[in-house]
Amino acid sequence: MEIMLKREFRTMALRTRDRHRLPQSGMADALCMSLNSYSEIEAGVSGVGLLTGILLLSEQEDPVACLRRIREELEAIYKDEMAETAR
């Protein structure tokens, strides 16, 4: 699950930075974080905290659709894990 969430928020960060045509430093400022921390999100090294996640979601064209997609993916992962546990 953690890997999927990292991937989703990384994609949101890249999409948002591209849409606003910001350098990494500008995106880091917009998210109230250090450049190093933001760079690690883009690189897929780090996940995001609650505040960063909320800020990134708020920048999406359809935040509700993003949340629905994440929920569907999490539910699928959960079902797969439960099926493996039942074996």
C-alpha positions as CSV (number, residue, x, y, z in Angstrom):
1,M,0.0,0.0,0.0
2,E,2.8,2.4,0.9
3,I,4.4,2.0,-2.5
4,M,1.1,2.7,-4.3
5,L,0.6,5.8,-2.2
6,K,4.1,7.0,-2.9
7,R,3.5,6.5,-6.6
8,E,0.2,8.4,-6.6
9,F,1.5,11.4,-4.7
10,R,4.7,11.5,-6.8
11,T,2.5,11.6,-9.9
12,M,0.4,14.4,-8.4
13,A,3.5,16.4,-7.5
14,L,5.0,16.1,-11.0
15,R,1.6,16.9,-12.6
16,T,1.1,19.9,-10.4
17,R,4.6,21.2,-10.9
18,D,4.3,20.8,-14.6
19,R,0.9,22.6,-14.8
20,H,2.2,25.6,-12.8
21,R,5.6,25.5,-14.6
22,L,7.5,25.7,-11.3
23,P,11.1,24.6,-10.6
24,Q,11.4,22.1,-7.8
25,S,12.3,24.9,-5.4
26,G,9.0,26.7,-6.3
27,M,7.0,23.6,-5.7
28,A,8.8,23.0,-2.4
29,D,7.8,26.5,-1.3
30,A,4.2,26.0,-2.4
31,L,4.1,22.9,-0.3
32,C,5.8,24.5,2.7
33,M,8.7,22.1,2.7
34,S,12.4,21.9,2.1
35,L,13.7,21.4,-1.4
36,N,15.4,18.2,-0.3
37,S,12.2,16.8,1.0
38,Y,10.3,17.7,-2.1
39,S,13.0,16.2,-4.3
40,E,12.7,12.9,-2.5
41,I,9.0,12.8,-3.2
42,E,9.6,13.4,-6.9
43,A,12.3,10.7,-6.9
44,G,10.0,8.2,-5.2
45,V,12.2,7.9,-2.2
46,S,9.8,9.5,0.3
47,G,6.1,9.5,0.8
48,V,4.1,12.5,1.8
49,G,2.8,13.6,5.2
50,L,-0.8,14.6,5.8
51,L,-0.3,18.4,5.1
52,T,1.6,17.7,1.9
53,G,-1.0,15.2,0.8
54,I,-3.9,17.6,1.4
55,L,-2.1,20.4,-0.4
56,L,-1.3,18.2,-3.4
57,L,-4.9,16.9,-3.6
58,S,-6.2,20.4,-3.4
59,E,-4.2,21.3,-6.6
60,Q,-5.7,18.5,-8.6
61,E,-8.3,19.2,-11.3
62,D,-10.7,16.7,-9.6
63,P,-9.6,15.9,-6.1
64,V,-12.6,13.7,-5.4
65,A,-11.8,11.6,-8.5
66,C,-8.2,11.2,-7.2
67,L,-9.4,10.1,-3.8
68,R,-11.8,7.6,-5.4
69,R,-9.1,6.1,-7.5
70,I,-6.7,5.8,-4.5
71,R,-9.5,4.2,-2.5
72,E,-10.3,1.7,-5.2
73,E,-6.6,0.7,-5.5
74,L,-6.3,0.4,-1.7
75,E,-9.4,-1.8,-1.6
76,A,-8.0,-4.0,-4.3
77,I,-4.7,-4.4,-2.4
78,Y,-6.6,-5.1,0.8
79,K,-8.7,-7.8,-0.8
80,D,-5.6,-9.5,-2.4
81,E,-3.9,-9.4,1.0
82,M,-6.9,-10.9,2.8
83,A,-7.2,-13.6,0.1
84,E,-3.6,-14.6,0.6
85,T,-4.0,-14.7,4.4
86,A,-7.0,-17.0,4.0
87,R,-5.0,-19.6,2.1
